[in-house]
Amino acid sequence: MATSLQRNTNRTRPTKSAGAKAKRSKVQRRRLVALGMDAAAVELLNSSEVRTLLKHPKKVSAVQ
């Protein structure tokens, strides 16, 4: 009986805002520059490429 009284927590989860996403993206790009990548090269990457590179920071520093 108690299981039928639980709320669906998926509906109450907060949505991501565009401002927060832009802030995360900016911070991630700064991390790549700090790892040694060229700032001009980082600007040309899209967001998924930035996240992929940050998953393996040793490879980023080894390439540069």
CHARMM-style PDB file with segment names, atoms N, HN, CA, C and O in Angstrom:
ATOM      1  N   MET     1       0.819  -1.189   0.000  1.00  0.00      PROA
ATOM      2  CA  MET     1       0.000   0.000   0.000  1.00  0.00      PROA
ATOM      3  C   MET     1       0.862   1.251   0.000  1.00  0.00      PROA
ATOM      4  O   MET     1       0.518   2.241  -0.647  1.00  0.00      PROA
ATOM      5  N   ALA     2       1.954   1.219   0.704  1.00  0.00      PROA
ATOM      6  HN  ALA     2       2.233   0.415   1.229  1.00  0.00      PROA
ATOM      7  CA  ALA     2       2.796   2.404   0.811  1.00  0.00      PROA
ATOM      8  C   ALA     2       3.448   2.770  -0.520  1.00  0.00      PROA
ATOM      9  O   ALA     2       3.787   3.931  -0.747  1.00  0.00      PROA
ATOM     10  N   THR     3       3.624   1.790  -1.393  1.00  0.00      PROA
ATOM     11  HN  THR     3       3.349   0.847  -1.208  1.00  0.00      PROA
ATOM     12  CA  THR     3       4.274   2.083  -2.667  1.00  0.00      PROA
ATOM     13  C   THR     3       3.386   2.935  -3.564  1.00  0.00      PROA
ATOM     14  O   THR     3       3.902   3.664  -4.411  1.00  0.00      PROA
ATOM     15  N   SER     4       2.106   2.869  -3.410  1.00  0.00      PROA
ATOM     16  HN  SER     4       1.687   2.278  -2.721  1.00  0.00      PROA
ATOM     17  CA  SER     4       1.213   3.651  -4.262  1.00  0.00      PROA
ATOM     18  C   SER     4       1.138   5.118  -3.832  1.00  0.00      PROA
ATOM     19  O   SER     4       0.613   5.956  -4.565  1.00  0.00      PROA
ATOM     20  N   LEU     5       1.658   5.421  -2.655  1.00  0.00      PROA
ATOM     21  HN  LEU     5       2.084   4.740  -2.060  1.00  0.00      PROA
ATOM     22  CA  LEU     5       1.602   6.793  -2.167  1.00  0.00      PROA
ATOM     23  C   LEU     5       2.867   7.600  -2.495  1.00  0.00      PROA
ATOM     24  O   LEU     5       2.928   8.800  -2.225  1.00  0.00      PROA
ATOM     25  N   GLN     6       3.864   6.942  -3.074  1.00  0.00      PROA
ATOM     26  HN  GLN     6       3.814   5.968  -3.293  1.00  0.00      PROA
ATOM     27  CA  GLN     6       5.104   7.655  -3.395  1.00  0.00      PROA
ATOM     28  C   GLN     6       4.904   8.548  -4.601  1.00  0.00      PROA
ATOM     29  O   GLN     6       4.150   8.223  -5.518  1.00  0.00      PROA
ATOM     30  N   ARG     7       5.588   9.678  -4.585  1.00  0.00      PROA
ATOM     31  HN  ARG     7       6.200   9.943  -3.840  1.00  0.00      PROA
ATOM     32  CA  ARG     7       5.524  10.603  -5.712  1.00  0.00      PROA
ATOM     33  C   ARG     7       6.519  10.194  -6.787  1.00  0.00      PROA
ATOM     34  O   ARG     7       7.525   9.537  -6.520  1.00  0.00      PROA
ATOM     35  N   ASN     8       6.214  10.593  -7.980  1.00  0.00      PROA
ATOM     36  HN  ASN     8       5.397  11.127  -8.198  1.00  0.00      PROA
ATOM     37  CA  ASN     8       7.157  10.381  -9.076  1.00  0.00      PROA
ATOM     38  C   ASN     8       8.179  11.514  -9.016  1.00  0.00      PROA
ATOM     39  O   ASN     8       7.868  12.655  -9.360  1.00  0.00      PROA
ATOM     40  N   THR     9       9.395  11.199  -8.579  1.00  0.00      PROA
ATOM     41  HN  THR     9       9.647  10.272  -8.299  1.00  0.00      PROA
ATOM     42  CA  THR     9      10.409  12.239  -8.398  1.00  0.00      PROA
ATOM     43  C   THR     9      10.948  12.762  -9.718  1.00  0.00      PROA
ATOM     44  O   THR     9      11.570  13.824  -9.746  1.00  0.00      PROA
ATOM     45  N   ASN    10      10.728  12.049 -10.804  1.00  0.00      PROA
ATOM     46  HN  ASN    10      10.223  11.186 -10.782  1.00  0.00      PROA
ATOM     47  CA  ASN    10      11.194  12.515 -12.106  1.00  0.00      PROA
ATOM     48  C   ASN    10      10.485  13.801 -12.530  1.00  0.00      PROA
ATOM     49  O   ASN    10      11.055  14.612 -13.260  1.00  0.00      PROA
ATOM     50  N   ARG    11       9.270  13.986 -12.086  1.00  0.00      PROA
ATOM     51  HN  ARG    11       8.806  13.327 -11.493  1.00  0.00      PROA
ATOM     52  CA  ARG    11       8.514  15.174 -12.466  1.00  0.00      PROA
ATOM     53  C   ARG    11       8.936  16.398 -11.670  1.00  0.00      PROA
ATOM     54  O   ARG    11       8.731  17.528 -12.113  1.00  0.00      PROA
ATOM     55  N   THR    12       9.521  16.184 -10.504  1.00  0.00      PROA
ATOM     56  HN  THR    12       9.687  15.266 -10.145  1.00  0.00      PROA
ATOM     57  CA  THR    12       9.883  17.308  -9.653  1.00  0.00      PROA
ATOM     58  C   THR    12      11.341  17.730  -9.825  1.00  0.00      PROA
ATOM     59  O   THR    12      11.802  18.650  -9.149  1.00  0.00      PROA
ATOM     60  N   ARG    13      12.060  17.075 -10.711  1.00  0.00      PROA
ATOM     61  HN  ARG    13      11.685  16.327 -11.260  1.00  0.00      PROA
ATOM     62  CA  ARG    13      13.467  17.402 -10.924  1.00  0.00      PROA
ATOM     63  C   ARG    13      13.591  18.749 -11.645  1.00  0.00      PROA
ATOM     64  O   ARG    13      12.860  18.997 -12.604  1.00  0.00      PROA
ATOM     65  N   PRO    14      14.495  19.614 -11.206  1.00  0.00      PROA
ATOM     66  CA  PRO    14      14.614  20.925 -11.841  1.00  0.00      PROA
ATOM     67  C   PRO    14      15.194  20.818 -13.252  1.00  0.00      PROA
ATOM     68  O   PRO    14      15.995  19.930 -13.541  1.00  0.00      PROA
ATOM     69  N   THR    15      14.782  21.727 -14.114  1.00  0.00      PROA
ATOM     70  HN  THR    15      14.131  22.449 -13.879  1.00  0.00      PROA
ATOM     71  CA  THR    15      15.270  21.735 -15.487  1.00  0.00      PROA
ATOM     72  C   THR    15      16.568  22.528 -15.568  1.00  0.00      PROA
ATOM     73  O   THR    15      16.825  23.404 -14.743  1.00  0.00      PROA
ATOM     74  N   LYS    16      17.376  22.215 -16.564  1.00  0.00      PROA
ATOM     75  HN  LYS    16      17.167  21.504 -17.235  1.00  0.00      PROA
ATOM     76  CA  LYS    16      18.640  22.918 -16.760  1.00  0.00      PROA
ATOM     77  C   LYS    16      18.357  24.232 -17.486  1.00  0.00      PROA
ATOM     78  O   LYS    16      17.543  24.285 -18.407  1.00  0.00      PROA
ATOM     79  N   SER    17      19.038  25.278 -17.059  1.00  0.00      PROA
ATOM     80  HN  SER    17      19.700  25.234 -16.311  1.00  0.00      PROA
ATOM     81  CA  SER    17      18.835  26.576 -17.698  1.00  0.00      PROA
ATOM     82  C   SER    17      19.928  26.829 -18.735  1.00  0.00      PROA
ATOM     83  O   SER    17      21.011  26.249 -18.661  1.00  0.00      PROA
ATOM     84  N   ALA    18      19.637  27.688 -19.687  1.00  0.00      PROA
ATOM     85  HN  ALA    18      18.757  28.159 -19.746  1.00  0.00      PROA
ATOM     86  CA  ALA    18      20.598  28.005 -20.744  1.00  0.00      PROA
ATOM     87  C   ALA    18      21.799  28.743 -20.182  1.00  0.00      PROA
ATOM     88  O   ALA    18      22.922  28.550 -20.649  1.00  0.00      PROA
ATOM     89  N   GLY    19      21.573  29.589 -19.182  1.00  0.00      PROA
ATOM     90  HN  GLY    19      20.661  29.746 -18.803  1.00  0.00      PROA
ATOM     91  CA  GLY    19      22.678  30.329 -18.577  1.00  0.00      PROA
ATOM     92  C   GLY    19      23.650  29.411 -17.862  1.00  0.00      PROA
ATOM     93  O   GLY    19      24.863  29.606 -17.942  1.00  0.00      PROA
ATOM     94  N   ALA    20      23.135  28.421 -17.168  1.00  0.00      PROA
ATOM     95  HN  ALA    20      22.149  28.262 -17.103  1.00  0.00      PROA
ATOM     96  CA  ALA    20      23.989  27.476 -16.463  1.00  0.00      PROA
ATOM     97  C   ALA    20      24.783  26.630 -17.453  1.00  0.00      PROA
ATOM     98  O   ALA    20      25.944  26.306 -17.205  1.00  0.00      PROA
ATOM     99  N   LYS    21      24.160  26.272 -18.570  1.00  0.00      PROA
ATOM    100  HN  LYS    21      23.217  26.535 -18.771  1.00  0.00      PROA
ATOM    101  CA  LYS    21      24.855  25.479 -19.582  1.00  0.00      PROA
ATOM    102  C   LYS    21      25.989  26.287 -20.201  1.00  0.00      PROA
ATOM    103  O   LYS    21      27.077  25.755 -20.422  1.00  0.00      PROA
ATOM    104  N   ALA    22      25.748  27.555 -20.480  1.00  0.00      PROA
ATOM    105  HN  ALA    22      24.865  27.987 -20.301  1.00  0.00      PROA
ATOM    106  CA  ALA    22      26.789  28.417 -21.046  1.00  0.00      PROA
ATOM    107  C   ALA    22      27.943  28.588 -20.078  1.00  0.00      PROA
ATOM    108  O   ALA    22      29.104  28.630 -20.485  1.00  0.00      PROA
ATOM    109  N   LYS    23      27.624  28.687 -18.804  1.00  0.00      PROA
ATOM    110  HN  LYS    23      26.681  28.654 -18.474  1.00  0.00      PROA
ATOM    111  CA  LYS    23      28.668  28.836 -17.782  1.00  0.00      PROA
ATOM    112  C   LYS    23      29.527  27.578 -17.710  1.00  0.00      PROA
ATOM    113  O   LYS    23      30.752  27.668 -17.629  1.00  0.00      PROA
ATOM    114  N   ARG    24      28.886  26.394 -17.738  1.00  0.00      PROA
ATOM    115  HN  ARG    24      27.891  26.321 -17.803  1.00  0.00      PROA
ATOM    116  CA  ARG    24      29.633  25.136 -17.719  1.00  0.00      PROA
ATOM    117  C   ARG    24      30.534  25.023 -18.938  1.00  0.00      PROA
ATOM    118  O   ARG    24      31.685  24.600 -18.831  1.00  0.00      PROA
ATOM    119  N   SER    25      30.012  25.400 -20.087  1.00  0.00      PROA
ATOM    120  HN  SER    25      29.077  25.743 -20.174  1.00  0.00      PROA
ATOM    121  CA  SER    25      30.788  25.324 -21.323  1.00  0.00      PROA
ATOM    122  C   SER    25      32.005  26.235 -21.267  1.00  0.00      PROA
ATOM    123  O   SER    25      33.091  25.861 -21.710  1.00  0.00      PROA
ATOM    124  N   LYS    26      31.823  27.424 -20.724  1.00  0.00      PROA
ATOM    125  HN  LYS    26      30.941  27.728 -20.364  1.00  0.00      PROA
ATOM    126  CA  LYS    26      32.922  28.387 -20.608  1.00  0.00      PROA
ATOM    127  C   LYS    26      34.010  27.865 -19.681  1.00  0.00      PROA
ATOM    128  O   LYS    26      35.198  28.000 -19.973  1.00  0.00      PROA
ATOM    129  N   VAL    27      33.605  27.269 -18.564  1.00  0.00      PROA
ATOM    130  HN  VAL    27      32.640  27.159 -18.327  1.00  0.00      PROA
ATOM    131  CA  VAL    27      34.559  26.719 -17.601  1.00  0.00      PROA
ATOM    132  C   VAL    27      35.318  25.551 -18.223  1.00  0.00      PROA
ATOM    133  O   VAL    27      36.525  25.421 -18.019  1.00  0.00      PROA
ATOM    134  N   GLN    28      34.625  24.699 -18.981  1.00  0.00      PROA
ATOM    135  HN  GLN    28      33.644  24.804 -19.147  1.00  0.00      PROA
ATOM    136  CA  GLN    28      35.274  23.549 -19.608  1.00  0.00      PROA
ATOM    137  C   GLN    28      36.301  23.992 -20.640  1.00  0.00      PROA
ATOM    138  O   GLN    28      37.370  23.391 -20.751  1.00  0.00      PROA
ATOM    139  N   ARG    29      35.983  25.041 -21.393  1.00  0.00      PROA
ATOM    140  HN  ARG    29      35.115  25.529 -21.303  1.00  0.00      PROA
ATOM    141  CA  ARG    29      36.939  25.555 -22.386  1.00  0.00      PROA
ATOM    142  C   ARG    29      38.167  26.139 -21.701  1.00  0.00      PROA
ATOM    143  O   ARG    29      39.284  25.988 -22.196  1.00  0.00      PROA
ATOM    144  N   ARG    30      37.971  26.804 -20.568  1.00  0.00      PROA
ATOM    145  HN  ARG    30      37.064  26.927 -20.165  1.00  0.00      PROA
ATOM    146  CA  ARG    30      39.106  27.331 -19.816  1.00  0.00      PROA
ATOM    147  C   ARG    30      39.996  26.211 -19.306  1.00  0.00      PROA
ATOM    148  O   ARG    30      41.217  26.360 -19.248  1.00  0.00      PROA
ATOM    149  N   ARG    31      39.382  25.077 -18.933  1.00  0.00      PROA
ATOM    150  HN  ARG    31      38.391  24.956 -18.980  1.00  0.00      PROA
ATOM    151  CA  ARG    31      40.162  23.940 -18.461  1.00  0.00      PROA
ATOM    152  C   ARG    31      41.061  23.401 -19.559  1.00  0.00      PROA
ATOM    153  O   ARG    31      42.213  23.048 -19.305  1.00  0.00      PROA
ATOM    154  N   LEU    32      40.539  23.334 -20.788  1.00  0.00      PROA
ATOM    155  HN  LEU    32      39.604  23.620 -20.994  1.00  0.00      PROA
ATOM    156  CA  LEU    32      41.352  22.843 -21.898  1.00  0.00      PROA
ATOM    157  C   LEU    32      42.538  23.772 -22.158  1.00  0.00      PROA
ATOM    158  O   LEU    32      43.645  23.304 -22.424  1.00  0.00      PROA
ATOM    159  N   VAL    33      42.314  25.075 -22.082  1.00  0.00      PROA
ATOM    160  HN  VAL    33      41.415  25.455 -21.866  1.00  0.00      PROA
ATOM    161  CA  VAL    33      43.405  26.031 -22.275  1.00  0.00      PROA
ATOM    162  C   VAL    33      44.439  25.868 -21.163  1.00  0.00      PROA
ATOM    163  O   VAL    33      45.641  25.956 -21.411  1.00  0.00      PROA
ATOM    164  N   ALA    34      43.967  25.628 -19.933  1.00  0.00      PROA
ATOM    165  HN  ALA    34      42.990  25.556 -19.731  1.00  0.00      PROA
ATOM    166  CA  ALA    34      44.877  25.437 -18.812  1.00  0.00      PROA
ATOM    167  C   ALA    34      45.682  24.149 -18.957  1.00  0.00      PROA
ATOM    168  O   ALA    34      46.796  24.056 -18.441  1.00  0.00      PROA
ATOM    169  N   LEU    35      45.134  23.163 -19.651  1.00  0.00      PROA
ATOM    170  HN  LEU    35      44.230  23.239 -20.070  1.00  0.00      PROA
ATOM    171  CA  LEU    35      45.858  21.913 -19.871  1.00  0.00      PROA
ATOM    172  C   LEU    35      46.932  22.056 -20.946  1.00  0.00      PROA
ATOM    173  O   LEU    35      47.767  21.167 -21.116  1.00  0.00      PROA
ATOM    174  N   GLY    36      46.910  23.163 -21.664  1.00  0.00      PROA
ATOM    175  HN  GLY    36      46.232  23.885 -21.526  1.00  0.00      PROA
ATOM    176  CA  GLY    36      47.962  23.401 -22.646  1.00  0.00      PROA
ATOM    177  C   GLY    36      47.493  23.492 -24.080  1.00  0.00      PROA
ATOM    178  O   GLY    36      48.318  23.651 -24.980  1.00  0.00      PROA
ATOM    179  N   MET    37      46.212  23.397 -24.324  1.00  0.00      PROA
ATOM    180  HN  MET    37      45.541  23.267 -23.594  1.00  0.00      PROA
ATOM    181  CA  MET    37      45.708  23.522 -25.686  1.00  0.00      PROA
ATOM    182  C   MET    37      45.701  24.969 -26.115  1.00  0.00      PROA
ATOM    183  O   MET    37      45.576  25.864 -25.279  1.00  0.00      PROA
ATOM    184  N   ASP    38      45.833  25.211 -27.409  1.00  0.00      PROA
ATOM    185  HN  ASP    38      45.934  24.483 -28.088  1.00  0.00      PROA
ATOM    186  CA  ASP    38      45.804  26.559 -27.953  1.00  0.00      PROA
ATOM    187  C   ASP    38      44.388  27.120 -27.846  1.00  0.00      PROA
ATOM    188  O   ASP    38      43.418  26.421 -28.142  1.00  0.00      PROA
ATOM    189  N   ALA    39      44.267  28.369 -27.427  1.00  0.00      PROA
ATOM    190  HN  ALA    39      45.054  28.937 -27.186  1.00  0.00      PROA
ATOM    191  CA  ALA    39      42.947  28.989 -27.238  1.00  0.00      PROA
ATOM    192  C   ALA    39      42.185  29.076 -28.554  1.00  0.00      PROA
ATOM    193  O   ALA    39      40.965  28.913 -28.576  1.00  0.00      PROA
ATOM    194  N   ALA    40      42.893  29.331 -29.648  1.00  0.00      PROA
ATOM    195  HN  ALA    40      43.884  29.463 -29.630  1.00  0.00      PROA
ATOM    196  CA  ALA    40      42.227  29.416 -30.956  1.00  0.00      PROA
ATOM    197  C   ALA    40      41.670  28.054 -31.363  1.00  0.00      PROA
ATOM    198  O   ALA    40      40.601  27.976 -31.969  1.00  0.00      PROA
ATOM    199  N   ALA    41      42.382  26.992 -31.037  1.00  0.00      PROA
ATOM    200  HN  ALA    41      43.250  27.055 -30.544  1.00  0.00      PROA
ATOM    201  CA  ALA    41      41.920  25.646 -31.374  1.00  0.00      PROA
ATOM    202  C   ALA    41      40.712  25.263 -30.525  1.00  0.00      PROA
ATOM    203  O   ALA    41      39.814  24.567 -30.998  1.00  0.00      PROA
ATOM    204  N   VAL    42      40.690  25.713 -29.284  1.00  0.00      PROA
ATOM    205  HN  VAL    42      41.420  26.279 -28.900  1.00  0.00      PROA
ATOM    206  CA  VAL    42      39.570  25.395 -28.395  1.00  0.00      PROA
ATOM    207  C   VAL    42      38.299  26.096 -28.869  1.00  0.00      PROA
ATOM    208  O   VAL    42      37.207  25.538 -28.757  1.00  0.00      PROA
ATOM    209  N   GLU    43      38.429  27.296 -29.388  1.00  0.00      PROA
ATOM    210  HN  GLU    43      39.315  27.750 -29.478  1.00  0.00      PROA
ATOM    211  CA  GLU    43      37.253  28.034 -29.874  1.00  0.00      PROA
ATOM    212  C   GLU    43      36.574  27.332 -31.034  1.00  0.00      PROA
ATOM    213  O   GLU    43      35.366  27.475 -31.221  1.00  0.00      PROA
ATOM    214  N   LEU    44      37.334  26.573 -31.820  1.00  0.00      PROA
ATOM    215  HN  LEU    44      38.316  26.457 -31.669  1.00  0.00      PROA
ATOM    216  CA  LEU    44      36.766  25.891 -32.986  1.00  0.00      PROA
ATOM    217  C   LEU    44      36.035  24.599 -32.633  1.00  0.00      PROA
ATOM    218  O   LEU    44      35.298  24.065 -33.461  1.00  0.00      PROA
ATOM    219  N   LEU    45      36.229  24.089 -31.415  1.00  0.00      PROA
ATOM    220  HN  LEU    45      36.828  24.523 -30.742  1.00  0.00      PROA
ATOM    221  CA  LEU    45      35.590  22.839 -31.002  1.00  0.00      PROA
ATOM    222  C   LEU    45      34.128  23.067 -30.611  1.00  0.00      PROA
ATOM    223  O   LEU    45      33.771  24.127 -30.095  1.00  0.00      PROA
ATOM    224  N   ASN    46      33.295  22.066 -30.862  1.00  0.00      PROA
ATOM    225  HN  ASN    46      33.585  21.205 -31.281  1.00  0.00      PROA
ATOM    226  CA  ASN    46      31.927  22.155 -30.370  1.00  0.00      PROA
ATOM    227  C   ASN    46      31.858  21.575 -28.960  1.00  0.00      PROA
ATOM    228  O   ASN    46      32.850  21.041 -28.465  1.00  0.00      PROA
ATOM    229  N   SER    47      30.721  21.672 -28.318  1.00  0.00      PROA
ATOM    230  HN  SER    47      29.915  22.106 -28.720  1.00  0.00      PROA
ATOM    231  CA  SER    47      30.610  21.309 -26.901  1.00  0.00      PROA
ATOM    232  C   SER    47      30.860  19.828 -26.655  1.00  0.00      PROA
ATOM    233  O   SER    47      31.452  19.471 -25.637  1.00  0.00      PROA
ATOM    234  N   SER    48      30.425  18.963 -27.554  1.00  0.00      PROA
ATOM    235  HN  SER    48      29.943  19.254 -28.381  1.00  0.00      PROA
ATOM    236  CA  SER    48      30.642  17.533 -27.340  1.00  0.00      PROA
ATOM    237  C   SER    48      32.122  17.176 -27.475  1.00  0.00      PROA
ATOM    238  O   SER    48      32.611  16.305 -26.756  1.00  0.00      PROA
ATOM    239  N   GLU    49      32.836  17.832 -28.381  1.00  0.00      PROA
ATOM    240  HN  GLU    49      32.439  18.539 -28.965  1.00  0.00      PROA
ATOM    241  CA  GLU    49      34.271  17.584 -28.527  1.00  0.00      PROA
ATOM    242  C   GLU    49      35.029  18.049 -27.290  1.00  0.00      PROA
ATOM    243  O   GLU    49      35.989  17.405 -26.868  1.00  0.00      PROA
ATOM    244  N   VAL    50      34.597  19.175 -26.705  1.00  0.00      PROA
ATOM    245  HN  VAL    50      33.817  19.699 -27.048  1.00  0.00      PROA
ATOM    246  CA  VAL    50      35.234  19.693 -25.497  1.00  0.00      PROA
ATOM    247  C   VAL    50      35.074  18.695 -24.366  1.00  0.00      PROA
ATOM    248  O   VAL    50      36.037  18.399 -23.659  1.00  0.00      PROA
ATOM    249  N   ARG    51      33.871  18.173 -24.185  1.00  0.00      PROA
ATOM    250  HN  ARG    51      33.088  18.413 -24.759  1.00  0.00      PROA
ATOM    251  CA  ARG    51      33.630  17.201 -23.116  1.00  0.00      PROA
ATOM    252  C   ARG    51      34.428  15.926 -23.335  1.00  0.00      PROA
ATOM    253  O   ARG    51      34.945  15.350 -22.378  1.00  0.00      PROA
ATOM    254  N   THR    52      34.535  15.479 -24.580  1.00  0.00      PROA
ATOM    255  HN  THR    52      34.116  15.947 -25.357  1.00  0.00      PROA
ATOM    256  CA  THR    52      35.298  14.273 -24.890  1.00  0.00      PROA
ATOM    257  C   THR    52      36.774  14.457 -24.551  1.00  0.00      PROA
ATOM    258  O   THR    52      37.400  13.550 -24.002  1.00  0.00      PROA
ATOM    259  N   LEU    53      37.331  15.617 -24.872  1.00  0.00      PROA
ATOM    260  HN  LEU    53      36.822  16.353 -25.318  1.00  0.00      PROA
ATOM    261  CA  LEU    53      38.737  15.875 -24.566  1.00  0.00      PROA
ATOM    262  C   LEU    53      38.982  15.958 -23.063  1.00  0.00      PROA
ATOM    263  O   LEU    53      40.037  15.541 -22.585  1.00  0.00      PROA
ATOM    264  N   LEU    54      38.032  16.485 -22.328  1.00  0.00      PROA
ATOM    265  HN  LEU    54      37.175  16.823 -22.717  1.00  0.00      PROA
ATOM    266  CA  LEU    54      38.203  16.620 -20.884  1.00  0.00      PROA
ATOM    267  C   LEU    54      38.101  15.282 -20.153  1.00  0.00      PROA
ATOM    268  O   LEU    54      38.514  15.176 -18.998  1.00  0.00      PROA
ATOM    269  N   LYS    55      37.567  14.282 -20.802  1.00  0.00      PROA
ATOM    270  HN  LYS    55      37.232  14.368 -21.741  1.00  0.00      PROA
ATOM    271  CA  LYS    55      37.475  12.967 -20.164  1.00  0.00      PROA
ATOM    272  C   LYS    55      38.853  12.338 -19.992  1.00  0.00      PROA
ATOM    273  O   LYS    55      39.059  11.525 -19.092  1.00  0.00      PROA
ATOM    274  N   HSD    56      39.808  12.717 -20.865  1.00  0.00      PROA
ATOM    275  HN  HSD    56      39.641  13.378 -21.597  1.00  0.00      PROA
ATOM    276  CA  HSD    56      41.156  12.160 -20.816  1.00  0.00      PROA
ATOM    277  C   HSD    56      42.183  13.293 -20.821  1.00  0.00      PROA
ATOM    278  O   HSD    56      42.806  13.552 -21.851  1.00  0.00      PROA
ATOM    279  N   PRO    57      42.367  13.968 -19.692  1.00  0.00      PROA
ATOM    280  CA  PRO    57      43.254  15.132 -19.667  1.00  0.00      PROA
ATOM    281  C   PRO    57      44.719  14.817 -19.943  1.00  0.00      PROA
ATOM    282  O   PRO    57      45.437  15.679 -20.451  1.00  0.00      PROA
ATOM    283  N   LYS    58      45.187  13.609 -19.625  1.00  0.00      PROA
ATOM    284  HN  LYS    58      44.604  12.909 -19.213  1.00  0.00      PROA
ATOM    285  CA  LYS    58      46.581  13.266 -19.906  1.00  0.00      PROA
ATOM    286  C   LYS    58      46.849  13.230 -21.401  1.00  0.00      PROA
ATOM    287  O   LYS    58      47.926  13.619 -21.853  1.00  0.00      PROA
ATOM    288  N   LYS    59      45.863  12.761 -22.173  1.00  0.00      PROA
ATOM    289  HN  LYS    59      44.989  12.444 -21.806  1.00  0.00      PROA
ATOM    290  CA  LYS    59      46.027  12.726 -23.625  1.00  0.00      PROA
ATOM    291  C   LYS    59      46.076  14.127 -24.204  1.00  0.00      PROA
ATOM    292  O   LYS    59      46.796  14.368 -25.173  1.00  0.00      PROA
ATOM    293  N   VAL    60      45.324  15.053 -23.631  1.00  0.00      PROA
ATOM    294  HN  VAL    60      44.739  14.857 -22.844  1.00  0.00      PROA
ATOM    295  CA  VAL    60      45.316  16.444 -24.115  1.00  0.00      PROA
ATOM    296  C   VAL    60      46.679  17.063 -23.898  1.00  0.00      PROA
ATOM    297  O   VAL    60      47.213  17.722 -24.790  1.00  0.00      PROA
ATOM    298  N   SER    61      47.251  16.857 -22.713  1.00  0.00      PROA
ATOM    299  HN  SER    61      46.817  16.322 -21.988  1.00  0.00      PROA
ATOM    300  CA  SER    61      48.546  17.447 -22.424  1.00  0.00      PROA
ATOM    301  C   SER    61      49.658  16.747 -23.196  1.00  0.00      PROA
ATOM    302  O   SER    61      50.678  17.370 -23.490  1.00  0.00      PROA
ATOM    303  N   ALA    62      49.490  15.475 -23.531  1.00  0.00      PROA
ATOM    304  HN  ALA    62      48.661  14.969 -23.292  1.00  0.00      PROA
ATOM    305  CA  ALA    62      50.507  14.748 -24.278  1.00  0.00      PROA
ATOM    306  C   ALA    62      50.549  15.178 -25.740  1.00  0.00      PROA
ATOM    307  O   ALA    62      51.614  15.179 -26.356  1.00  0.00      PROA
ATOM    308  N   VAL    63      49.400  15.544 -26.296  1.00  0.00      PROA
ATOM    309  HN  VAL    63      48.534  15.543 -25.795  1.00  0.00      PROA
ATOM    310  CA  VAL    63      49.331  15.959 -27.692  1.00  0.00      PROA
ATOM    311  C   VAL    63      50.012  17.310 -27.874  1.00  0.00      PROA
ATOM    312  O   VAL    63      50.657  17.551 -28.895  1.00  0.00      PROA
ATOM    313  N   GLN    64      49.873  18.168 -26.911  1.00  0.00      PROA
ATOM    314  HN  GLN    64      49.349  17.973 -26.083  1.00  0.00      PROA
ATOM    315  CA  GLN    64      50.432  19.527 -27.046  1.00  0.00      PROA
ATOM    316  C   GLN    64      51.883  19.591 -26.742  1.00  0.00      PROA
ATOM    317  OT1 GLN    64      52.482  20.663 -26.813  1.00  0.00      PROA
TER     318      GLN     64
END
